[in-house]
Amino acid sequence: MSRSATTTRKRLVSITQAADYAACSPKTIRRYISAGRLAGYRMGSRLIRVDLNELEAILRPIPAGGDADA
């Protein structure tokens, strides 16, 4: 099996694009990177990119509230 078949291609986007994708503030994305919840990838001295695959991986569904038997 080739290496490309076992790894997922990174979908790198800017912090602003990641925030738009997640419907949140760019400041939230920066906080997640700072806290280690999300990896940031530096391109050059200033540009920071985020992998959308990693952003999707930290999303989790909220369980439905209430008692199912009621």
C-alpha positions in Angstrom: 0.0 0.0 0.0 1.4 3.4 -0.9 2.0 6.2 1.5 -0.6 8.4 -0.2 -3.3 5.7 0.2 -2.8 5.5 4.0 -2.7 9.3 4.7 -5.3 11.9 4.2 -4.4 14.9 2.2 -4.3 18.1 4.3 -6.8 20.8 3.4 -5.0 23.9 4.6 -6.9 27.2 4.8 -6.3 30.5 6.5 -7.6 31.2 10.0 -10.3 33.4 8.5 -11.4 30.7 6.1 -11.4 28.1 9.0 -13.5 30.4 11.1 -16.0 30.9 8.3 -16.2 27.2 7.8 -16.9 26.6 11.5 -19.2 29.7 11.8 -17.1 31.1 14.6 -14.7 34.0 15.1 -11.1 33.9 13.9 -10.2 34.7 17.5 -11.7 31.4 18.5 -9.6 29.5 16.0 -6.5 31.3 17.3 -7.5 30.3 20.9 -7.8 26.7 19.9 -4.4 26.8 18.3 -2.9 28.4 21.4 -4.5 25.9 23.7 -3.3 23.0 21.6 -6.8 21.8 20.6 -6.1 22.5 16.9 -2.8 22.4 15.1 -1.6 25.5 13.3 0.8 25.3 10.4 3.2 28.2 9.8 4.0 29.1 6.2 6.9 31.6 6.2 7.3 34.0 9.0 3.7 35.2 9.3 1.1 33.0 7.5 -0.7 30.4 9.6 -2.8 27.7 8.1 -5.3 25.3 9.6 -6.2 21.8 8.3 -10.0 21.5 7.8 -9.7 17.7 8.5 -8.4 18.5 12.0 -11.0 21.2 12.5 -13.8 18.6 11.6 -12.2 16.1 13.9 -12.6 18.3 17.0 -16.3 18.9 16.3 -18.6 16.7 18.3 -22.4 16.3 18.2 -24.5 17.5 21.1 -26.8 14.7 22.3 -30.5 15.3 22.3 -31.9 16.3 25.6 -34.8 14.8 27.5 -35.8 11.3 28.4 -36.4 9.0 25.4 -38.9 6.9 27.4 -41.1 9.9 28.4 
